[in-house]
């Protein structure tokens, strides 16, 4: 007989969705246990940008950005189309601001606003110029005490010597460190503090982005007496009379009086599920996700085993993003998501035919959608991000850092390709040389006028915010590629996670084949079928709903009104 343990709420998975449910439930008086199969807690959230899309959030309202709930509802209606689920969308939009107010007033987690961050699709008349986004505020890792040892650090390739860099003002200082004395001083202070932390604590303690989000949630959980157990995989759910009453975890039978929350991060590294749900990955191998490698579809399988249903009708089953494969010393490859540099002036994306295929400054999801549409049937989807020497030394390119960080290692391992001329670069990459030269010549002419007649680059507020208005060119997203040598990095279809998950109702309860809730079973994060239906209307539409529906699930499990 397996040993038995009792709790009120069992949460399987330790990303934002799971920890939001755990902290909320503990605050409501429940005894909560979080189990995580990996040696460190945080999941993909710990590697993320930490941004959340929460329309009408308190930080926006406090800054005077006030909108009726009808406006973001209309934005989502137009963006989601047939995937619009009125009940779940309403639950998300109503509970989101309450979730934010709870965490910032009752827990260690704090936020910074994204009041200047526009929605992705500015041509939608209901899109906002700002006020719907927010991010976790920087967090002092020392507040976690000994628990810092189990916090998953940020993905090393997206850091500078292991130091996370927050988006926005902070990132701009790093780009301008060799150009502006104030930026150099800012960067010097941050680097010196980081190396001081490395000497004293063996890791950076100024946590930002998703690492700060997880740290704030975890610190709040520990303060409420929540037990977070790492290296504790769940094998199966326990049911009695059609109700989920717990789970078997590492040979231990855990009974959960109020239910179980599945928040295992979706299926980005489940080969069989990718083969079934991603048309561009016919063997399941042609998709390179930047999500945590431990996210292998466990939650979906656990839910299906007790009658849950995985949605098969998402517009896209994954949160698409262009990814480059970065060689590591052990022979493996990191999956680097290209989220920042594509909108900066002086970069284009081309196929092997040497042709542009999209607006490079559009969202990562839209970029890969365009790449897939431009790829002939049966061919492998891939593209090259191409820039000149001025660009790469200013902004970097993928995992290649800007000056003064050397890039020799990336040239030697083949990640970065270089040519003294465009023709040489084309030869190094297998790109049609004549077509590439013609494409760059046309692009350079357009950059001087600021009008991208081919793809409308720089026309939307989102494009413009992602660009660099200080470049001196008419369009903040366009500049000529003219100073050799020239460089390129290959990108392939990947994702930041998955969208297709277990069908749920507005209370985050998992539904069976008859669309009825399975008592005692909830899904959160990417184990829940995305409320966005596989579309990507704005940045933060993964973590915003994850945090919100975790908050909702905890209230329902505790029998409390929001």
N, C-alpha and C positions, 0 to 999 in steps of 0.2 A: 504494500500500500504506500502511495506517495504521501509525503508529508503535506499538511494542509496549513495554509495561512489565510487570515481573514482581513479584509479591508472594505472600505465603502465603494471607492471608485478605483478601477485599475485602468491605467493609461499605457498603451503599448506604443512606444515611440516618443522621442524627446526633442522634436523640432518645435517650431512655434505653435502649431496646432495642438499638439499634445500638452506642451507646457502651459499654454493659455488655459486649457481645460483644467489642468491640475491645480494651477494657482487659484483660479476662480472657485473651484470646488472646495479647496481647502479653506478659502475665505468664507465660504458658506457653511463651514462646519463639518465637512466630510473628511474622513481619513483617506488619504490618497497615496497610491503607490504607482510610480512610473518605472517601467522596465524598458531597457534599451539593449538591443542585441550587440551593438558595437562597443568597443572598449571605452569610447568617449561619448558624452551626450552632446546633442546639438543638431545632429543630422545635417541636411542640406542647408537649413537655415543658418548654421554657423559659417557657411561659405558664401552666403548671399550678400546682396547689397543692403538688406535690412529695411527696404522700403515697403510701405503699406498703402494701399489705395482705400481711403476711408472718407468718402464725401461727407461734408457737413461736420467734420471733426472739430473738437473744441479749440484746437490751435488756430484753425482757419477762422472760426467764428470770433475768437478773441482778437484776431487781426482785422476784423471788419468784413471778412468774406462770408456773406450769408446767402444761402440759396435754399429754395424750397426743395423738398424731397422729390418733387415731380421732375426737376431738371436732370439730375443724374439718372433717374428712372428712364426718362426719355432717351438719354444718351445710350443706356444699355439696351433699351428696346430696339434702337436702330442698329447698334453694333451686333447684338446677339441674334436678331431675326427670329427664326424658328426655334432657336435654343433658349429663348427668353422664358424663364420659369418665374412667373409673377410672385408666387408665394415665397420662394427662396430669395429672390431679389429684394422683396420688401423686407423680409426678416433681416437680411444683411444690411441694407441701408438704414433701417431703424435701429438695429442693435449696435452697429459700428461705432457711432459717437459715444454711446453708453459704455462700450468696452474700453475705449480710450480714456474716458473720464475715470473709470474704475481703476485702471492700471496706474494712471499718473497720480491719483489721489490716495491710493491704498497700498501701493507696492513700490519696490525699488526701481521698477522700469520707468524711464522717462523718455520723452520724445523731442525731436526737433521738427519744425514744420517744413513742408514742401510747397509753400504758398506761391512760389514762382515756377513750379513744375507743371507744364501743360499736359493734358491728355494726349495720347498718341495720335489720334485722328482728328486734326483740327478742322477738317472740312465738314465734319458732322456738326450741325448747327447747335447741338447741345453740349459740345465739348467745352471744357473749362480751360482757362489760361493758367490756373493754379488753384490751390486751396483744397484739393482732393487727395493730396499725397502727404505722407509724413514718414519719418524714419526714427529708428531708435537713436537716442542721444548717446554720445560716448560714455563708456562705463569704466570705472576703475576696477580692474580685475582683482585687486587686493581685497575688495569687499567680499569675495567668494571664499577667502581663507584657503583651507586645504582642498576645497572642492574645485579650485582652479585647475588642479592636475587632471581632472577628467573632462574638462571643457575642450571640445574639438577646436583646434586652432584654425584660422583662415587658410584657404588653399594657398600653398607657398608661392605658386607662380603668379598669383594676383597681389602679392605683397612686395615690399621692399625690405629685404633681409628679415622677413617675418613680421614686418610692421604693416598693419592695415592702414589704408589711406581712405579717409571719408570722401565721398563724392561732393561736388560743389566747390565751395571756396577753397577747401583744403587741397583738393586735387589740382585746382588751378595754380596754387602756390607751388606745388611740385613741378608742374609743367614750366613755370616761369622762374625757377630757382636760379638759372644762369643768366637771366635777363633783367630781373628786378631785385634790387638790394633788399627790399622788404620781404620778398618771397624767399630769398636766400636765408635771411635771418629766421623766418618762420620754419623753414625746412630744417635748418641747423638745430634749432631748439628741439624739434620733434625727433630728429635722428639721435641727438645726444641723450635725450630721455629714454629712447628705446634701447640704446646700447647699455645705458645704466640699468635698465630693467633686466636685460639679458645677463648682465654680470651678477645681479642680485637674485633674480628669480628664475633665470634660464628661459624666460619668455617675456614678450611685451605685455605690459599691464594696462596700457591705454587701449581699451577695446572699442572698436567702431563697427559700423555697418551691422551685418547679421550676427557677428560675434558679440556685439554689444546687446543685441536683442535677446539672444540666448542667455547671456550672462545676467541681464536684468531679470528675465523670467526665472532662471535657476536660483538666483539669490532670493527672490521673492518666495519661490517654492520651499527652499530650505528654511527660510524664516518662519514659514507656516507649518513646518514639521513634515513636509512631503519627503518621502524616501525615493531617491532616484538611483536605480540599480543598473549599472552598466554590465556588459557581457552577459546579458540575461535574455536570450531569445525565447519568444513564445512559440510553443509547438502546436497547440490547438485550443479552441474555445470550449468551455464547459456549458452545457445546456441542460435544463430541466423543464419539462412540460412546455417546450417551445420558447423558453426564456433563456437568454445568456446570463449565466451566473458566475462567470470567472474564466480562468484560462490555466493551462498547464505551461509553466515557465521553467525551463531547465530542470524538469523532473519534479518541480514543486507545484502543488495544486493550490492556486490562489483563488479564493472565493471573494467575489466582489458584490456586496449587498445592493448597490445602486447601479451597477452595470460596468461595461467595458468600453473604452474609447480606442478605436483603431486609428493610429496616426503614424504609420510606418513609412511614409514618404513616397507612396506610389510605386511604379514599376520601371523606372528609367534604366535599370540594369537587369531586368528580367527578359532574357533572350526570347523565350517562347511568347510572352505577351507582346513584346515589340514586333515580332514576326506577324502576330495576329492583327495588331491594331495600327501599325505604321506602314503604309504602302511603299514608302521609299526604303524600307528595310526588309526585303523579301526573305532574308535568312535570319533576321533579328540582329544581325551584326553590323548593318550599315547605318547605325545611329549611335553617335558618340555623345552621351549626355555629360554635362558638367556637374550633375547632382552627385550626392554622396554615394560611394560604391556599395554601401550597405543597403541601399534602397532597391530591393530585388523582388518587390511585389508581395511580401509576406502578408500585409494587411488585407490585400484583395483576396488572397487565397483563404485566409482565415474567415473572412466574411462570407465568401462563396460557400464554404463548407457547412455553414449553418443557414443557407438560403438567401444570402445577399446577392445582388445582381450588379455586375459591372456594366456601365453604360457603353454602348457600342456605336452611338450616333454622334459623337463629338465632331465638331468641324475639324479639329486637329486633336489627336489623342495626346500630344505632347506640347509643352511650352517651348516651341522651336527657338533655337538660337544658333548662330554660326559658331563653330568650335574649331580650334586648331589643335593639332596633336603635338605636344611638347615632349621630346625625348628626355628621359631621365637616366641617371647613371646606372640604375639597376635593369635597364632594358625595357621598362614600362613606359607608358606615355600619360602625361597629364592632359586633361581635356580643358583647354582654356576657352572661356566664353568671351566673344568679342562684343562688348557692350558699350565701350567708350569711344574708341578712336575713329570709328567708321564715319562719324558726322564731322570730324575735324577737317579743315580746309587743306586739300592737297593729297587726297586719297581717292582711288577708284577701285571698284571690284569688277573683275572680268572673268569670263569663262575661258576654257582652253582655246576657244575660237577667237579670243582677243576682244570680245565685245562686252560692253556693259549690259546689264540685264535688269537693273533696279536703281532706285534712289538709295544710295548707300547710307544716307542719314536717317532713313526710316527705322522703325523699331526692329530689334533683333528677330522677332517673330515674322514681321513682314518681309525682312530680308531673306530669310530661309524659304518662306512661302514663294517668293519670286524666283529664287534659285531652283526650287523643285519644279515650278511651272516652266522654267527655261531649259530644263534638262530633258533631252530626248528619251523616249521610252526605252528601257533596257540599259541606259547609260548610268554611270555613277555620278551622282550630284557632287560637284566640287567647284570651287571658285578660288581666285587669287586676289588678295588685297594688295594693291600696288601703290607705291609712294616713292618720293625722291629722298635725297639725303637730308634736306632741310626738314622735311616732315618727321622722319624717324628720329632725328636727334632732338626734335622739340617735343613730340608726342609719344614716341615709341611706336611699336607695332606688335600687337598681341602680347606675348610674353617677353618681347624685347623691350627693355626699359629705355627711357630717354637718356640723353647725355646728363651727367658724365659717366653713367654706367656703361662699361664696355659691352660690345655685342659679338665679340670674336667667338665665344663658345657656341652661340646660336648659329653662326655661319658654319662652324666646323661640324656641328651635329646635323646639319641639313634642314633645321627648322626654318631658318631665314635664307632666302635666295638673293643673290646680288649680281648685278651686271653693270659695267661701266656705261653701257648704252642700253636703251630699251630693247634693241635686238639681242644683245647678250643676255639680258634678263629673261627675255622670251625663250631663248634656247635653254637656259638653266631650269625653266619651269615647264617646258613643253607647251608653250603658248604660241599661237600663230603670230609670228613677228611682224609681218606687214600689217595685219589687222590691229595689233596692239599699238603700233606706231600711229596708225590712222586714228584710232580711238583716243589716244592721248592728245594728238594734235587738235582734234575737234573739241575735246574737253577743255584744253588750255584756252582756246579761243572763247569758249563759253564762260570760263572762270573770270576772264577779264571784264566781261559784261555783267556777270552775276546772274545770268539766266540759263538754267539748265533746260534747254528746249526738249530734251529727250525724256527726262524723268521727273522734272520739277523739284530738284533738290534745293532745299533751303526755303521752300515756300510756306511751310506750316510752322506754327509756334514751337512745336516739339523739335523739329529740325533745327530751328534757330537757337534754341536754348542749348542743344547738344553741340552746336558748332562753336566757333570762336570769333566773336565780333571784333576782337583786337587784331585780327590778321591783317587788316588794311585793305582787304578786297571787298567788293560790293556785296558779296554773298558770304555770310559767316561760315558756310559749309563748303565753299569752293575756293581753290587756289591752283595755279598751274603746277604741273609736275615738270620741272625743268632743270633741276640741279642734280647731275649724276654724282656718284653712282645711284642706281635705282634698286629698289628692294621689293620683295614680295613674300607673303606668307600664305600658304594654302589653308582654306577653310572648308569644312564639310558639315553636313547637317547634324545638329545636336540639339540639346535642349537644356533648360534650367530645371526641368522636372517633367512630370506628366499631368495631364488634365483628366483623362478618362479614369473614373474611379467608381466606388460603390454608390449606387443611387440612394439618396437620402431625402427626407422631408425638411421642412423649414426649421425643425427642432434638432437637426443633425442625426436623427434616428435612421439607421440602415433599413431599407425597404426590401421586402421579399418579392417573389415573382408576381404576386397579386397586388403589388404596390402598397402593402400594409407594413407598418413598422414592426421590426423584430424586437420584442421587449428586451431591454437591457443592453442593446448594442448601438453604439454611435460610431460615426466616422468623422475624422477631421483631417486638416491639411490636404495632402495630395491623395490620401486614401478615399476622400470624399470626391464624388464626381464634381468637377468645377462648376460653380454657380455661373461662370462665364461660358459654359457649354463648349469649350475648346476654342474660343476666340480670345483675343488679347487686346482689350480696349485701352489699357493704360498700364504704366509701370506700377507694380505693387499689387496686382490683382490675384496673386497667389497668397502672399503673406497677409494681406488685408482680410480676405475671407477666412484664412486659416485662424487668425487671431479671433475673429468675430464669432465664427461657428464653434470654436473651442469654448468661448465664453457662453454661447447659447447652450451647448451640450451640457456644460456643468450645471447650469441653472435647471435644465430639464431633469437631469439625473438626481439633483438634490430636491426636486419638487418645489422649486422656488420661482416666483415670477421675476422677470427681468426688471 
